Amino acid sequence: MRAIPTLAIVAALMIVFGGASVTPAQPPPPPGPPQVSPPPGQPQTPVAPDESAAEERTPPRLSYVDGQVSFWRPGAPEWVAAQINIALAPGDELSTGSPGNFEIQIGARAFVRGWAGTAVGLVNQEPEFLQVKVTAGHASLDIRTLDPGRTVEVDTPNAAFTIDHPGYYRVQVAGDRTAFISRRGGRAIVTPANGAAVSVAASEEVVVEGTDAPRVASYAAPPLDEWDRWNYARTDYVAEAVSARYVSPGVYGASDLDRYGRWRVVPDYGSVWVPTAVATGWAPYSTGAWTWDPYFGWTWTDTAPWGWAPFHYGRWVFVDSYWAWAPGPVVVRPAYSPALVAFFGGGPSASVRVGWCALGWGEPVIRWWGAPRFVGVAWWGGWGGPRVVNNVVIGRTAVVNVATINVYRNVGVRNAIVAVDQQHFGRGSVVSARIAQVDARGLEIVRGRLDVRPTPVSLVPTTVRG
């Protein structure tokens, strides 16, 4: 098994699931066919990514939840109901009841799924390596594409399975027995505890029994069952998303856009996506929660079922009295951001407030995460369109002093600034804590790290008992 890097908070607080038996539940049907307008006939020219994008990472996201699914992050007060679209970090755990199903997106066309009675955890993430553990139940890995040099490791109580080839893989753990199946051209290496590595060929099942001196047996893969067929159909649906034509290949969540909005062409911004089921007066980044991510710091988790791509990529624009998400020109390698907002601080002397507003077309995010040399820097990572500072288009090589940034176009849109009193920031949904009217003149732009310390309840998007 690959060594795990030292993570103090994980080491101190990691919880291990028991190896309970599994009662499979009826899997839900795959989503219905998308209903969207046909794409415009305008080709999009790939644009080279920002140089610093190569140093970024895209966290796995919880992309589907059905039934009883619980989530825990090291340091949180308790387990909470899992919320779709949360960005996962090493140490995070998911557990299902019966019925219960979940899906974790680990690549543009790669997914880890758990059935009823399943316990899965994210152990480690590096640029070319992802490590998960399955300690009970049924899990699948449907990997349609895998970048060259990238590997995925699945750890169970008595073996580690290393995957470096696209395919469909099934893992079943019951006590000290692990069954691993490889299909659709998949290949893997199994390393039993205290044992020698063994290759797993396509259409093969390997069973490992025992922990002290594991016994390894190989069989022909059994026929597909109902859950396998659901996995195949689910991935087919995601892979065939119409919205994928408009966004960069590495952007997660394109299939979610198909069902909840329409694409339009706007002269100034090209192809934009308009959500179709938002409340009157809605604004981006107003229906969700700020959670604390061990790597990215303050990260937005939106409650909308389509709430991944529009809040971690692209920009929001207000045209003809409606909000639209503009992904910008397709880039070779998009860069994930924990949120694309401008932060504001200050307010009345009796109540310090924290506010934020969605970035407009081409505006930079002033980074609050990552290495110190990136914090407080105007950043266009993964943005392929024009770069705009104070409503002026600048060159791609221009050096921007963030102290000179004082104009954000969306600030002038009604309800666009979302704000809460500082004691409510990062403590559950912002809907109930949102300040009804915000005077932008009383707020100052935050040009670096946000001066709000996380608490244990900040680690999960759902309000918990503190």
Secondary structure, DSSP 8 states (H G I E B T S, - for coil): -------HHHHHH---------------------------S-----B---GGGGG-----EEEEEEEEEEEE-TT-SS-EE--TT-B--TT-EEEEEEEEEEEEEEETTEEEEE-TT-EEEEEEEETTEEEEEEEEEEEEEEES---TT-EEEEEETTEEEEE-S-EEEEEEEETTEEEEEEETT--EEEEETTS--EEE-TTEEEEEE-SSS-EEEEEE-----HHHHHHHHHHHHHHT-GGGGTS-TT-TTHHHHHHHEEEEEETTTEEEEEESS--TT--TT-SEEEEEETTTEEEEEE-STT-SHHHHSSEEEEETTEEEEE--S-BSS----S--EEEEEE--TTS-EEEEEE--TT--EE--SSSTTTTT-EE-TT--S-EEETTEEE-TT----GGG----GGGGSTT--EEEEGGGTTSS-STTT--S---GGGEEE--SS-S----GGGGSSS----
